[in-house]
């Protein structure tokens, strides 16, 4: 490698580091949303598995879809409980 190639690589690494530092706040926000989504949808999945074991409680199972994901992201655990309450009412 000659000197110009090394300089280009070094400038590229510095540029990526600056971009990372600039966008670290939004990356934390996106990571937090992805973690909340994964956690809440796994809770819904396991509760549905438990509810579907009993034939009487099968009507209380809620679907894992875009709406349930949005509600659980925005409201968290109370949103999951409200989804089950709404399912029992409807």
C-alpha angles and dihedrals in degrees: 000000000000127000097265094055091051090049092051091051091048092049090049092052091048090049091051091048091051091048090049092051091046095051100035093105093055091043090056090050093050091046091050091051092049092050093048091049094049093046096047096045091050089052090051090047095051094043089050089051090053093045094048092056090072113062092212093056098047091101090064095062114113125207124249102235142127095284095051089047093052093047092049092047094050099039103025120201094350087055091056091050091048090052090056091046091051090048091053091050095047 
